Amino acid sequence: MELSKEIIEKAFEAIEVAKTTGKIKKGINEVTKVIEKNLAKLVVVAKDVNPPEIIMHIKPLCDEKGVICIEVSSREELGTAAGLQRPTSTVAIVQEGDSKKLLKEITDKLKPKEKAKRQAKENSEETTEAEESSDEETQEE
């Protein structure tokens, strides 16, 4: 899902604000832990991670835990937003601090898309289940 530049900029701004007034976690290991503990408010992942297997589990984990996950283009930009002098693959906001308003704006813009995506997934699962049960009935006859 391609996000608008506005949402990505707000995500970077939220990270910068949370870094000084709240609490953030940086790096794949720390971010994975806070997602699993249901402490993450927002997760931002860089697309240019190599090998991609390193971050493959983040998006499904965020979906499972109901955390918004935003993909950005570069690790360098993400590291800079997090106040690091090195690139980083992932950042999670744990305590919002003054970035609460920015997070709400991001959430409000992304929730309808997330809801529609979830409904489409549920509908496809129901269709698959219905097809499987009709296949079973056909085999029994």
Secondary structure by P-SEA (a helix, b strand, c coil): ccccaaaaaaaaaaaaaaaccbbbbbcaaaaaaaaaaccccbbbbbccccccccccaaaaaaaaabbbbbbbccaaaaaaaacccbbbccccccccccaaaaaaaaaaacaaaaaaaaaaaaaaaaaaaaaaaaaaaaaac
